[in-house]
Amino acid sequence: MNVELETVEQRFEAEAPASLIAVCGVGGGVGTSTMAFLTAMHVQRFASSPILLCDTGGPAASLSVLAEKGSQLSLPQAAAAIGADALAVPLFVQLSPKLRLIARSPDFDDFLDPEGLTRLLHDARNAHPVTVVDCGSLQRPVERSVAEQASAILWVAHGSPLGARRAHAAMRSLSINAEREILAVRAGEGRDSAAEHELMSAAGLRNASLVFVPTLPEMSRASLGAALQSGHLALEAIRMRLT
C-alpha cells in the first residue's frame, strides 16, 4: 500500500503525554524483540493515531524479520542522518494504518550520534503517542542511550531460577531508571515458587509491576493472532502501566 510518509519534523497533536518505552532484556535470548513487537501490535489497537516501533540495529536486530518488512535505515543510521541534517529517505515503513517501523536487517552499524539520536527520539515522541524501542540486552551504547531517555522501561526476563537471579541482580545494580517500569517474565519450564519470590523481590527493588507472560507460539505472520491472544492479559497490563 502506498502511503504518504512523513519526516520527523512534522508534528501531531497528542491527547496525552507521549510514551517512549524501552524494551530491555535481562540477558540474551529472553525474547526481548518478541515482546517489543507484540507490545506494539497490541498498543496500536487502542491508539488514536499511529505509533512507532523501532529496534536499535546491530548484528542481533530482528524486528524486520518478525515484521517481514524493513525501513531503509536502522535507528543509528537514521540518527546520524538527522544529526547531519541529511535525512534523504523515508524514516519508517508502514506495517499497518496505526503502526510504523524503523528497523532493518542485522548489520554492524555501531556508530552512535548522540545528538542525532536525542533529536530523533524527541521528534518521535512529538509525532506519536507511543514509541516502542527494542533495546536488546543493553550491550551497545545506542541501546543504553535510548533506555536512559525512556519514560518507561519494559524489562524482560526468564522465569527460571537462573533468570530470577539475573533479574534480581540487574534490578539492584543497573543505574537506568524510568518513571514507570514493568518486569515481564517469560514462562519457564513449570512453576518455581522460589524463583517467583525472587522475581517479586526484584520488581519491588524498582517499584516495578510484575507480569508473567505465558508460553507463546513461535512468531510468524500466521501465528501472530494466536500470540496476541495468548499474551492478551500480560500485554494489556503492559499497555495500562506504560502508556
C-alpha positions as CSV (number, residue, x, y, z in Angstrom):
1,M,0.0,0.0,0.0
2,N,1.3,3.4,-0.9
3,V,1.2,5.9,1.9
4,E,2.4,9.4,2.4
5,L,5.4,9.1,4.7
6,E,6.3,12.0,7.0
7,T,9.6,13.3,8.1
8,V,10.5,13.7,11.8
9,E,9.9,17.4,11.6
10,Q,6.2,17.0,11.2
11,R,4.1,17.2,14.4
12,F,0.9,15.6,15.6
13,E,-1.3,16.8,18.5
14,A,-1.3,14.1,21.2
15,E,-4.2,13.6,23.6
16,A,-1.8,12.7,26.4
17,P,2.0,12.9,27.1
18,A,3.7,10.6,24.7
19,S,5.4,7.5,26.0
20,L,8.9,6.3,25.0
21,I,9.1,2.6,26.0
22,A,12.5,0.9,26.1
23,V,12.2,-2.9,26.0
24,C,15.3,-4.3,27.7
25,G,16.3,-7.9,28.1
26,V,17.9,-9.2,31.3
27,G,20.4,-11.2,29.5
28,G,20.3,-12.5,25.9
29,G,17.7,-14.9,24.4
30,V,14.9,-13.8,26.7
31,G,12.6,-12.8,23.9
32,T,13.1,-9.0,24.0
33,S,12.3,-8.5,20.3
34,T,9.2,-10.7,20.5
35,M,7.9,-8.7,23.5
36,A,8.6,-5.3,21.8
37,F,6.8,-6.5,18.6
38,L,3.8,-7.9,20.5
39,T,3.6,-4.9,22.7
40,A,3.5,-2.5,19.7
41,M,1.0,-4.7,17.9
42,H,-1.3,-4.7,21.0
43,V,-1.0,-1.0,21.8
44,Q,-1.7,0.2,18.2
45,R,-5.2,-1.3,18.6
46,F,-6.0,1.4,21.2
47,A,-4.1,4.3,19.7
48,S,-5.9,7.3,18.2
49,S,-3.0,8.0,15.9
50,P,-0.1,5.9,14.5
51,I,2.5,4.6,17.0
52,L,6.2,3.9,16.2
53,L,8.2,0.7,16.7
54,C,12.0,0.6,16.4
55,D,15.0,-1.6,17.2
56,T,18.5,-0.3,17.7
57,G,20.1,-2.1,14.8
58,G,23.3,-4.1,15.2
59,P,24.1,-7.7,14.5
60,A,21.2,-9.0,16.6
61,A,18.5,-6.8,15.1
62,S,15.4,-8.9,14.4
63,L,12.3,-6.7,14.2
64,S,12.4,-6.5,10.5
65,V,12.5,-10.3,10.4
66,L,9.5,-10.6,12.7
67,A,7.6,-7.9,10.7
68,E,8.7,-9.3,7.4
69,K,9.4,-5.7,6.3
70,G,12.1,-3.2,7.0
71,S,13.0,0.5,6.7
72,Q,15.8,1.8,4.5
73,L,17.8,3.0,7.6
74,S,18.4,1.5,11.0
75,L,17.8,3.7,14.1
76,P,21.5,4.5,14.4
77,Q,21.8,5.3,10.7
78,A,18.7,7.5,10.9
79,A,20.0,9.3,13.9
80,A,23.3,10.0,12.1
81,A,21.4,11.4,9.1
82,I,19.2,13.6,11.3
83,G,22.2,14.8,13.2
84,A,23.8,15.9,9.9
85,D,20.5,17.3,8.6
86,A,20.9,14.9,5.7
87,L,17.8,12.6,6.0
88,A,17.1,11.9,2.4
89,V,14.9,8.8,2.5
90,P,11.6,7.9,4.3
91,L,12.3,7.4,8.0
92,F,9.9,4.5,8.5
93,V,7.8,1.9,6.8
94,Q,4.1,1.4,7.5
95,L,3.2,-2.0,9.0
96,S,-0.5,-1.1,9.4
97,P,-2.5,2.1,9.4
98,K,-1.5,2.7,13.1
99,L,1.9,1.1,13.3
100,R,5.2,2.4,11.8
101,L,8.6,0.7,11.9
102,I,12.2,1.8,11.9
103,A,14.2,-1.4,11.6
104,R,16.3,-3.2,9.0
105,S,18.4,-6.3,8.6
106,P,21.2,-7.1,11.0
107,D,24.4,-5.1,10.4
108,F,27.4,-3.9,12.3
109,D,26.2,-0.3,12.5
110,D,27.6,0.5,15.9
111,F,28.3,4.2,15.2
112,L,26.2,6.4,17.5
113,D,25.5,10.1,17.0
114,P,24.1,11.0,20.5
115,E,22.8,14.4,19.4
116,G,21.1,12.9,16.4
117,L,19.5,10.1,18.4
118,T,18.2,12.6,21.0
119,R,16.7,14.7,18.2
120,L,15.1,11.6,16.6
121,L,13.6,10.4,19.9
122,H,12.3,13.8,20.8
123,D,10.6,14.2,17.4
124,A,9.3,10.7,17.6
125,R,7.6,11.5,20.9
126,N,6.1,14.6,19.4
127,A,4.8,12.8,16.4
128,H,3.5,9.6,18.1
129,P,1.5,8.9,21.2
130,V,3.7,5.8,21.9
131,T,7.2,4.9,20.7
132,V,8.4,1.3,21.5
133,V,12.2,0.6,21.1
134,D,13.7,-2.8,21.3
135,C,16.9,-2.1,23.2
136,G,18.3,-5.7,23.2
137,S,20.3,-6.6,26.3
138,L,21.8,-3.1,26.8
139,Q,25.2,-4.2,25.5
140,R,25.7,-1.4,23.0
141,P,25.9,2.4,23.5
142,V,22.8,3.1,21.4
143,E,20.7,0.6,23.4
144,R,21.7,2.3,26.7
145,S,21.2,5.8,25.3
146,V,17.6,5.0,24.3
147,A,16.9,3.4,27.7
148,E,18.3,6.5,29.5
149,Q,15.9,8.7,27.6
150,A,12.8,6.5,28.0
151,S,9.8,7.4,30.0
152,A,9.0,3.7,30.7
153,I,11.0,0.5,30.7
154,L,9.7,-3.0,30.0
155,W,12.3,-5.4,31.4
156,V,12.1,-8.9,30.0
157,A,13.4,-11.9,31.9
158,H,13.2,-15.7,32.0
159,G,11.1,-17.3,34.8
160,S,13.7,-19.9,35.6
161,P,15.8,-19.9,38.8
162,L,18.8,-18.5,36.9
163,G,16.6,-15.9,35.1
164,A,15.2,-14.8,38.5
165,R,18.7,-14.4,40.0
166,R,19.8,-12.4,36.9
167,A,16.7,-10.2,37.1
168,H,17.3,-9.5,40.8
169,A,20.9,-8.6,40.2
170,A,20.0,-6.3,37.3
171,M,17.2,-4.6,39.1
172,R,19.5,-4.0,42.1
173,S,22.6,-2.7,40.2
174,L,21.7,-1.1,36.9
175,S,21.5,2.7,37.1
176,I,19.0,3.2,34.3
177,N,15.6,4.2,35.7
178,A,12.3,5.4,34.3
179,E,9.1,6.9,35.6
180,R,7.2,3.6,35.0
181,E,8.7,0.1,34.8
182,I,7.4,-3.4,34.4
183,L,9.3,-6.7,34.8
184,A,7.8,-9.1,32.3
185,V,8.7,-12.7,33.0
186,R,8.6,-15.2,30.1
187,A,7.3,-18.6,31.2
188,G,9.9,-21.2,32.2
189,E,9.5,-24.9,32.5
190,G,6.9,-25.3,35.2
191,R,6.5,-23.0,38.1
192,D,9.2,-22.5,40.7
193,S,8.0,-20.8,43.9
194,A,11.5,-19.7,44.9
195,A,12.1,-18.2,41.5
196,E,8.8,-16.4,41.6
197,H,9.5,-15.0,45.1
198,E,12.9,-13.7,43.9
199,L,11.2,-12.1,40.8
200,M,8.7,-10.4,43.1
201,S,11.6,-9.1,45.2
202,A,13.4,-7.9,42.0
203,A,10.4,-5.9,40.8
204,G,10.0,-4.4,44.3
205,L,13.5,-3.0,44.2
206,R,12.4,-0.6,41.5
207,N,8.7,-0.2,42.3
208,A,8.1,-2.1,39.1
209,S,5.0,-4.1,38.3
210,L,5.5,-7.8,37.7
211,V,3.8,-9.5,34.8
212,F,4.0,-13.2,33.9
213,V,3.9,-13.9,30.1
214,P,2.5,-17.3,29.1
215,T,4.3,-19.6,26.6
216,L,3.8,-18.0,23.2
217,P,3.8,-19.7,19.7
218,E,6.9,-19.2,17.6
219,M,6.5,-15.8,15.9
220,S,5.4,-15.7,12.3
221,R,2.7,-13.9,10.3
222,A,0.5,-16.9,10.6
223,S,0.9,-17.2,14.4
224,L,0.6,-13.5,15.3
225,G,-3.0,-13.6,16.1
226,A,-2.5,-16.6,18.4
227,A,0.4,-15.0,20.1
228,L,-1.6,-11.8,20.8
229,Q,-4.5,-13.8,22.1
230,S,-2.3,-16.0,24.4
231,G,-0.5,-13.0,25.8
232,H,-3.5,-10.6,25.9
233,L,-3.7,-10.2,29.7
234,A,0.0,-9.6,30.0
235,L,0.1,-7.2,27.1
236,E,-2.9,-5.3,28.4
237,A,-1.2,-4.9,31.8
238,I,1.9,-3.6,30.0
239,R,-0.3,-1.1,28.0
240,M,-2.1,0.2,31.0
241,R,1.1,0.6,33.1
242,L,3.5,2.1,30.5
243,T,1.4,4.2,28.1
